[in-house]
Amino acid sequence: MILDVLHAILVAPFKDMVGAPGFLAEVLIGGVASGLMYSLVALGFVLIFKASGVFNFAQGALVLFAALTLVGLMERGVPTIVALGLTAGVMVVLALAIERVVLRPLVNQEHIILFMATIGLNFFLEGFGEMLWGANVKKLDVGIPQGSFKLGEILVNQLELTAALTAAVLVTVLAVFFHGTRIGRALRAVADDHEAALSIGIPLKTIWVIVWAVSGIVALVAGIMWGANSGVQFSLSLIALKALPVLILGGFESVPGAIVGGLIIGVGEKMGEVYWGPLVGGAIENWFAYVLALVFLLFRPQGLFGEKIIERV
Amino acid sequence: MSQASGPLLAVDGVSVRFGALVALNRVSLEIRRGEVLAIIGPNGAGKTTLLNVVSGFYHPYEGRILYEGKDRTWLRPYDVAALGIARTFQNVALFKGMTVLDNVMTGRVLKMGGSFLQDVLYWGPAKRQEIEHRAFVERIIDFLEIQAIRKTPAGRLPYGLQKRVELARALAAEPTLLLLDEPMAGMNVEEKEDMCRFVLDVNAEFGTTIALIEHDMSVVMDISDRVVALDYGRKIADGPPAAVRKDQAVIDAYLGVAHDSTGGGLDGPLRNLPQGVAAAKPPLERR
């Protein structure tokens, strides 16, 4: 009896994998693709966290707002390319407004205060977006090829492939940006110590505008990918919840961490669902990420790539 | 009067208030080109407030700050930095998660140009200047003898080294005026000697004007050209170190007046103060 259970958990799934390598590859690719979709959302969090030490609760709302704006413009007959440019512009203006109205009055406040402010921002953006563009589910079509093609034996979804490539490019650019350049260092400096950053000539407000604008544009990219996948609707702002375990795994201040975390969760939950799901009646996909995050919180709270915080006493 | 011959920085009748507390009360002083100026005074005398006003973190309630003859009273901290005034902080304000090298490189932020887009894409000019500035930063790192810890996150260093890295970051901006807030606080004798040497070397080799807050009288006597003493937000003395040390107002400020009546208990510091050595830490100083 116990042997049967162990066999079902430890042996049978792997037999299945080896038995059908083509299917395994499809599951893996599906996992990688959905993982990168999570990473896209997580990236926006990481950017703001790196530059201000603040967990931006409104990141999901930013994704929703960007997608709503894009769809709204396109529905009114604006050509796709123009609509994309306009939406990116709207995200930059939004960043300027957030700095002026929310962040500047709160300079040098505790991080928890800034966090609370982003909760407020979250509600505002959700409401404002719906007020402008309505609350209906909308279809987003920016010309990303839909459907799938066969690569040898393996079925590849074109949307997933596009998402994967986009994420890869974004991450490479951001990683280089943060590590090897003047502005990247200035961003990290601001996150570490406001006063010291000011004293060496880094203007806080410029840095904040840059980082919110960049993270708004990352939100736009995430919004496009998710919107093309599942339509633009209110629940888009809830994908922030899936980004949270990604952040806990990867570490809050690591761009590569957001990607690796996303991949682990994406692949983990797809594999779990397909191979182990039947054992527990399915739905592994719904809880896998959170349980994994819980394990990480217990044993490695700074995540895989996070900066370990050592408090000197 | 030409600007070149006037003082580098003049504080002109500056008062700073925090509510009812008057932290600085009509203080006027000059920082002259090329000198090492020490600012002394008991805790709460307004020394750090003075530095914060000069570097733009606070703005005065009355009075003016003149830098190279121009009114700079209302500048923000990052504008002050752009003028060529660098500073360190009393409680070490390093970027703790970043390596020593990155900390010092960040100090160079104002010297680096280029557009945001170039930075994002790490294009030719951005990459080239990164390399140029890196070379300069390595020279400062050599100068301050912190080569061995270049790749260590600043937060993991012992306190004395953190202070040195903070100095390196300030120097990276090639400042005209360097403001040091207690650069030797919490250091042991050897570390203090090193730091004194660095301060004097910076002054001599780069011609940097230095204003520093320091409590250790022996240090003050050794390295400063001039001393300004503050007490309760007022300037009580200004002159060569030897004269300020003997100034009755300064002695009173550190020991409190009218202690004749209380008698006893103060003989240790009292005996030592005229030599100015053991009174390094005034009796009420507790960091």
Interface residues (C-beta under 8 A of the other chain):
Chain A: V173 V176 F177 G180 T181 R182 I183 G184 R185 A186 R188 A189 A191 D192 D193 E195 A196 A197 L198 S199 I200 G201 I202 P203 L204 I210 E253 E307 I310
Chain B: S55 F57 R76 P77 Y78 A81 A82 A86 R87 F89 A93 L94 F95 K96 G97 M98 D102 M105 T106 G107 R108 V109 L110 M112 G114 F116 D119 V120 L121 Y122 A126 K127 Q129 E130 P153 G155 R156 R169 A170 A173
